[in-house]
């Protein structure tokens, strides 16, 4: 939520020692002028490259925080204002801006604490009036946030080097037939193609009580290929759950459903549930444990299966010159096929790593890596071995903001399956560019 900032910026700046410091510092003077001219993004781009050498100077941190906040980067603003207050805890203007930052990040309780601290310090009448205005805005927001609805839509295009996720070999030998060679063609071997994709989704967050929330979400996504249309797909997903939050702890219980269609045919339905416990050690670090159970209902001849996953994760915001978040997770589980012993069921264990970093007022980079070891039950009827795969997926992406709600999202994904059965041994490269709108 972007709050009206002109009055706050004028009053806070005029009451701060920064008003005098900026007059003798050309960089701060220029940044202040840009902010007053409503060019916060330009001010942020001017100040942010200097963070390594000037972080800890309350005058610099104050203006960097204002520029970041007005550019929509609340995380960077929070770090800057924290440094400002660490050096000068009685800096009322900085504390007001920290309250605005908490509001922008949705941290209503922390915002109220900051505003009440300013009120208790007996500030000038102008500041007291401004604080009262923000407290009123906060109360209205808390009422509005009892029901929050988000919507997004995106469209994109790209290239897929291996549409069917299979081997590049054109001929293989099958041990089940005495090593007799078989020629592969069509969707049984690697094929590349251009693609188009799209997605629409919505989510509801409704407060039932101070500690309880009702959560609901739904999305519809599709990927369409130009030539290899046998792998055109459409996925409809929905979820409904409850969340309980108290202090640093939260618990989530959610029902999940999915209908997946392949080449205009019903391919698979999924029904399941997710339970998760999360503990926040601080505003920047949290650990979670989750359990997911799903039933997979296949419609094209494959036997149904039940899948169970137990995992844990850790996420943390780093105190670096850029707003940076990293996460790591471990998980394991089992997929039990209704027809055991023929190589369809599996035990799996995986690792996930990732993070994101904000480089400029409009640009953020993301990266993720996942590695999963899979051991399948029974002997493969074609290859006469117990199948074992190691799957690796690396994704690099970016988010470039075109405006407050629109963004461009290029992404590259490399997938590799190292398998002892040749049909499941492959490499895949997917490059996409999406245009997304958030409402």
N, C-alpha and C positions, 0 to 999 in steps of 0.2 A: 504494500500500500504506500503510495507516494503522498506525503503530506505537503501542504502549502509551506514553502520554505522562505519566501522573501522576507517576511517580518522577522522570522527567527534568525536568519543570516544577518540582517541589518543590525538588530539589537545586540545579538551575541558578539558580532565583530566590534561594534562601537564600545562595548563594555570590556573588551579583552585587551591585554597588553600587546596582542598581535597588531592592533591598529597602529601602534607606534613602531613595532618591529618591522612591519611590512614596508613602511615608508623608507627605510634604509636598506632594504633587501630587494633588489630588482626582480628576482625570481618570485618571491612571495607577493610583491606588488602586482606583477603580471598575472599570477594565479588568482589573486583576489579580484582583479578587474574582470577576468574571464568568468568567474563565478557570478559576479554581479551582473554580467551581460548574458547570463543564462547559457554559458558555454562550459558547463561543468566537465564534459568529456575532454575538451581541449585542456582544461586546467589539470585534469587527472593525468593526461598524457604528458604534460609538462613536468609534473611533480613526481610521478611514480618512478622514473629512471633514477631519481636522486635518493631513493629510500635507503639504500645500503649506507650511504655516507651521512644522511641527515636524520635518520630515525632516532628518536630520543629528544630532539629539539621540539618542545611543545608548540611553538609557533608553526613550524613546518608540519608537524603531525596534525595540528588542528585543521589547517587548510587542506591537507591531503585527505583527511577524513571527510570534510565537507564535499570535496570534489568527487570522492568515491561514492558517498551517499547519494548525491544528486545524479550520479551516473548509473545508479542501480546496483552498485557493488557493496552491499551491506557488510559482507565479511571483511573486506579490506578496511572499510570505515571503522568497524569495531576494533580491529587491531590498532589502527592509528589513534583513535580516541583513548583506548586503554593505555597506550604509551604516554599520551598527553596527561592523563589523570595520574599515572604513576609518578610523574615528575612534579605535577602541580595538582594535588587532590582537591584544592579549594577553587579550582577553575570552573566557575559556574557555567559560563557559556559552553565549555567543552562538555560538561555534564549534561546540559540540555541537548546537545547534539548526540551524545551517547544514548540518551533516552529516545531520540528520533530514530537512531540506528536500531535499537531494540524493537521499536515499532515496525520498522521496515523488514526486520527479520522475523516478525511474528512472535517476538518474545515479550508478551504483554506484561507479565509479572515483573520482569527486570526493568522494563520501561517505567512502570509505576514507581518502583523503588527509586530510580534515578530522579524522577520528577518530584517525588516527595522529599528527597534529600535537598533539592534546590529550594523548595518551599521552606524547609526548616532552617535554611541559612539566612532567612530574612533578606531576600534580594531586593533590588529597586522595584518600584511599582510596575515599570514596563515589563521586566522579566517575570514578575509575579503574575501579571496578566497573561503573558505568553504561556507560562506553565499551566495556568488554569485552563487556557484554551486547549492545550495538548491533553490534559487530563480529561476534559470533556470529550475530545476526539477519541481518546482511548476507551472511555466508557461506551461510546457509540460503536466503536469497532468490536468490542467484546460482545455486544448484543448481536451485531451482524455476523460475527464468526460462529455463532451457534449453528449457522447453516452456511457452508461454503461449497460452491459448485465451481469446478474447473473444467474447461473444455479445450481440446486441441485438435488440429487437423494438419496433415502434412502430405505432400506429394513429392515424388522424386524419380530419378532415373539412375541407371548405372550399368555395370558390366559384371558378369559372373563367368569365371574361367572353367567351372566344373559344375554345371547345373545339377547333375544327378548325384554328386558326391561319390564318385566311383573311380575305378582304376583307369589309368591312361593306356593300359595294355590293350592291344587289339586281338591277342590270342593268348589263351591260358590253358594249362593242363589240369584236369580234374582227377585227383587220386581215386575218387569213387568209381571212375570208369577206366581204371588201370593206367592213368596218365594220358589218356587220349586227349589230343588238343581240340579245343573249341574256339571258334572265331566269334569275337564279340562285336556287336554293332548296335546302333541306335542308343537307347537310354542305358544299355548295359556297359557302355564305355564313356569316357570323358568327352563332354561337349561344352563348348562355350556359347554364350549368347548375351545379347543386350536385354535389359529389363526395365520395367516401370513398376513403381510401387506406391502405395498410399495407405493412410491410416487416419481414422477419426476415433476419438475417445473422450470420455467424460468421467468425472469422479465427484462424489458427494461426501462431505465431512460434516456430520451433524452432532452437536453436543446434546446429549441426553441429560447429563448432570455434570458437575464440576470435574469429576474424574472419569466420566464415561463418554465415549463417542461411538456413533454409528458410522460405519464406513461402507461405501458402495462404489463400484467402478465397472465400466463396460468399455469395450473397444472392438473395432472391426478393422482388420488389416488385410492387405492383399499384395501379392507379387505376381506380375504377369511377364512372361518371356515372349520374345518376338517369334522365334522359330521353334524352340523346344517347349511347346505348349503343354506337353504331358506333365510338366511340373508347375504349371500355374496353380496357385493356391489361394485360399481364402480362410481366414481364422477369425472366429467370433469368441471373445473372452468376456467373462463376467465374474465379479466377486462381491461378497457381502460378508461383513464382519463387525466385530465389536473390539474397541480398544479401551484399555484401562490405564490411566497414568496417575502416579502419585510420586512426587519428588523426583528422584533420578531414575525411578523404575517404571517400566511400561510393559504391558502384556497385550498381545494381539491374538485373536482367534478369528479365522476367516474361512468361509466356504468358497470354493473355486470351481468354475466350469469352463469348458472350452469345446467348441465344435470346429473341426479342421477338415476342409474340403480340398481335394487334389484333383486337378483336371476336371472340375465341375462334378466330381463324384464325392459322396460322403466317405471320408477315409477313417476318421477317428474321433471319438468323443472322450472327454476327460471329465471326471468328477472327483473332487477331493477337498482337503482342508489343510490349512496352515496354522500352526500355533508358534508364537515367538515371544521370548522374554528378552528385554533389553535393559541394560543398566548404564547410565551415563556417569562416568567418573568426573566429568567437568563439562563446561560448555563446548569443549573441543574434542572430547574422546568418549567413545561408547563401545561396549561389548554386547554381543547378542548370541542367543542360542535358539535354534528353531527345529521344528519337526514338521515334515510335510508328508502326507499320505494321499495317494491318488489311485483311482481305478481307470484303466485305459480300455475303452471299448472299441475294438477294431471292426470295420464294416466290410472289408474286402477280402475276407478269408483268413487273415492272421488270427490266432487265438488271443483272447483278452489277457490283460496282465494287471497286476497290482504293484505299485511302486512306492517305496518308503525311503525317505531321505532325512538324515539327522546331520545338522551342521552348526557351526559357530562362526562368528565374524567379529572383526574389530575395525573401527574407523577412527580417524583422528585428523583434526585440522592442524597444520604445521605453522609455526611462527616464522615464516619466511618473508622475503620481500614481496612475494606475490601471494594472493589468497590460494592456498593449496590444501587439498584434502586427499588422504590416502586411505585405502582399506585393504584388508586381507581376510580370507575365509578358508576354512577347511570343511569338507563334508564327505559323507559316505552313505551307502545304502544298498538297496537290493530291489531288483525288478523280477517278480515271480510270474512266469508265464503259465497260463491255464493248461498248456501242453508242455510239461517239463521234459528236460533231457534231450532236446533237439536243437539246442543252441540259440534259443530265443530269450531265455531268462538270463540275468546277469547280476554280478556284484560289481559295485563301482566305488571309487574313491577319488576325490578331486581337490584341487587347490585353485583359489581365485585371488588375484592381485589386481589393484587398479588405483586410479586417482585422477584428479583434475587440477588444473592450474589456470588462473586468470592472468593473461598477459597484458591486456589493454582494456580500456573501458568497454570495448565491444567484442573482444575476442577471448575465448577460453579454449583450452585443449584438454582432451580426455584420452585415457589409455586404459586398457584392461587386458589381462592375460589369464587364461584358464587352462589347466592341465588335468585330464581325467583318465584314470586307468580302469579298464573294463575287462572282466573275465566272465565269459559266457558259460552257461551250464551245458553239460553233455558234449557230445562229439558232433561237429558239423557234418551233416550227411554228404556234402559234396567234397569237402577237403579232408575229412577223416582226422581232424585235430580239434582240440578244445580251443576255440577262438579267443585270442587276447588282443585288445586294441589299446593304444595310448593316443588319446585325442588332444590336440593342442589348438587353441584359438587365441589369436592376437588381434586386438582391435585398436586402431588409432583414429581419433575423430577430433572435430573442432565444432565450436558453436560461434557463429559470427552474427551479432545482433544488427539487424537492419533497422530496427526501431524498438519501441517498448515491448511489442508483442510478436513481431516477426523475426525469424532468424534463418540463416543458411547453415546446413549441417552436413559437411562432407565427412565421409568415413571410409576407412579401408580395413578389411578383415582378411587375415590369412588363417586358413584352417588346414591342419595336417592330421591324418590318421595313419599311425604306424601299426600295421596289423600283420598277423601271421597267416591271414587268408587274403589272397591277392585282390579279390573283389572289394574288400574294405580298406585297401591300402591306397591312399590318394593325397593329393594336395589341391587346395582351392583358394582362389583369390577373388574377392568381391569388393568392388569400388562403387560407392553410391554418393549421390548429392541430393539432399532433401531440402525443401522449403517448408518451414513449420510456422504455424500461427497459434498462439496461446491466448485464450480468453478467460 
